Amino acid sequence: MKIPGGEWMLRKIFCLNNSSLEKEVFGIRFPNPVGLAAGFDKDARHLDALSTLGFGFIEVGTVTPMPQPGNEKPRSFRLPKDEALINRMGFNNQGVDVVAHRLAHWRKVNSHPLIVGGNIGKNKSTPNEKAADDYVICFQKLFDVVDYFVVNVSSPNTPGLRELQEKEPLKELLHRLQSLNLPHENPKPILLKIAPDLTNSQLDDIIEIILETKLAGVVATNTSISRNNLKTSQQEIDRIGAGGLSGKPIAQRSTEIIRYLKSKSQNQFAIIGSGGIHSPNDAKEKLEAGADLIQVYTGMIYEGPGLMKRILKSMAH
């Protein structure tokens, strides 16, 4: 049910339209550089509502070829003392056909322009040697309904997925996607989402691969398997078990990775900074480290939907 005038009111409260916030990155003009990270709206069900909260772009997914239920519940946990989350969702989604259809319909009827990214992955049942096929299916089915793609090989919640970050399988996967993408009259920007747990030598490999495969950029970073320096008790951490850690505890590592990528790549590709953005100051740190755009997720859960406007106000001039 829609409340008459409700959308207008929400936009009035949460959005900040200011031309000084506009930014062109990988050929797309963003109304502002603050986006919503993937995982929040996995199935592109809530674009109407989320578009009233002031985001410059929204990333849907992670989407897989076949629908899958994800891991057993409970699978998402709050760590209030750390302003963090641990999740092991496991790419629960309705499958690429449903998402593509929903996005096509939404684009047809929606009057507010919105930049939408498509975050793509593989089904749990697909062996790694056939993983590229899954990414290709998602890429082809979403091509006409998203503005850019993010290749997710860094979630810790699909068994074996992170092995695809190794140099040779990753190179092969990205070359295959680009062989389909680049012949298009208007190729879509493709980015790679990486883990915060990579070493500097692994990051060097990532830079080399991005340049070789002519990717548009990188999303730094996904959630972490590390549990270092948490205020939450070890007993509670053990009780929660496996999953990816997001929020404030990964902020510093995420920023370090952005800074490293920026200094080594000499501006040859774009960086979307994600991980522990809970305030305007956190956003500033990511941008000063070299991020072209930023994404929030856990920060919005702890700080509420007013976070985006507070960040944007601090950036506007």
Order of alpha helices (4+ residues) and beta strands (2+ residues): alpha-beta-beta-beta-alpha-beta-beta-beta-alpha-beta-alpha-beta-alpha-beta-alpha-beta-alpha-beta-alpha-beta-alpha-beta-alpha-alpha
